[in-house]
Amino acid sequence: MQLTRPQQGKWIAGVCAGLADRFGISRGLVRFLFVLSCALPGPQILIYVLLWILIPKS
């Protein structure tokens, strides 16, 4: 399966949903881990925006 951002079932931009679909894990788990990681210092938001730009829509 190719890495794409889905048109259905996305919340903001579909980055977490696309990553979850690509690796065969729960969308909710990926979203939870992303939100949890935002509590830590680092470039999480910047990486999300870059993936939003780089990952094509399905």
C-alpha positions in Angstrom: 0.0 0.0 0.0 1.2 3.5 -0.9 1.5 6.4 1.5 -1.3 8.8 0.8 -3.6 11.1 2.8 -7.2 9.7 2.7 -10.2 11.8 1.7 -12.5 10.0 4.1 -12.0 9.6 7.8 -9.4 12.3 8.2 -9.4 14.9 10.9 -7.1 17.8 10.1 -5.1 16.9 7.0 -5.1 13.2 7.1 -1.4 12.7 7.9 -2.0 10.5 10.9 -4.7 8.5 9.1 -2.4 8.0 6.1 0.5 6.8 8.2 -1.8 4.5 10.1 -3.2 3.0 6.9 0.3 2.6 5.4 1.7 0.7 8.4 -1.5 -1.2 9.2 -2.1 0.2 12.7 -5.1 2.0 14.3 -5.7 5.6 13.3 -6.7 6.4 16.8 -3.4 5.1 18.2 -1.4 7.1 15.7 -3.4 10.3 16.6 -3.0 9.6 20.3 0.7 9.1 20.0 1.0 12.3 18.0 -0.9 14.3 20.6 1.1 12.7 23.4 4.4 13.6 21.6 3.3 17.2 21.4 3.8 17.4 25.2 7.5 16.7 24.6 10.0 19.2 23.2 10.8 18.8 19.5 9.7 19.7 16.0 6.5 17.6 15.9 4.2 20.3 14.5 6.8 21.2 11.8 7.2 17.6 10.8 3.3 17.3 10.6 3.1 20.3 8.3 6.0 19.0 6.1 4.2 15.6 5.8 1.0 17.5 5.0 2.8 19.1 2.1 4.7 16.1 0.9 2.2 13.2 1.2 -0.2 13.2 -1.8 -4.0 13.0 -1.4 -5.5 9.6 -2.4 
